[in-house]
Amino acid sequence: MTEKTKKNTPNNNLLNKLIEKKGCFGLQFRRDIRYERQNHPAYYRWKAQFIIVSNKNDEKNIKKIKNILNCGKIYSTENNIRYIVQKIDNLHNIVLPFLEKQNLSEKKKKELNIWIKAVKIIYQYKGKNLTKWKKKDFQNLLKLSQLIEKKRNKSLRKRKWMLMAESIAKTL
């Protein structure tokens, strides 16, 4: 955590409640097509993100969290506000240490701990082609993403990106 992060830590109870109720630890496998390049190559990557989505009433508190962490972006619509951190360096070096110090419920802590493992694996391979990954680490990310989905009580129907990641894992 940076010096600025340490200095800007207001009412932790308020922040804990916001993270507890509205915080989300995202993990997904992405396919990005570069249409501007010849033959439109497709690139695959794992993406982690920390998200807080709430109604406009929480705007002040979401801005506090952004100021504490000093990273990420805030997006606003007519009724909602969304804070999101996606850069792997920020997730690993700023968000993880901050979240580990929060007093979260057991259920949220379990989800966080699964997500932390995933972020650490993605950070370890930052900037490396998937062909350079250890098959075991790639498969661990698949398992971790399934655990996160399960913790969220989401449908166990496999998402399109999950099927794509599983087929790539077989080729590693």
Buried (B, 14 or more C-beta within 10 A) or exposed (E): BBEEBEEBEEEEEBBBBBBBEBBBBBBBBEEEEEEEEEEEEEEBBBBBBBBBBBEEEBBEBBEBBBEBBEBBEBEEEEEEBBBBBBBBEBBBBBBBEBBEEBEBEEEBBBBBEBBBBBBBBBBEBEEEEBEEBEEEBBBBBBEBBBBBBEBEEEEEEEBEBBEBBBEBBEEB
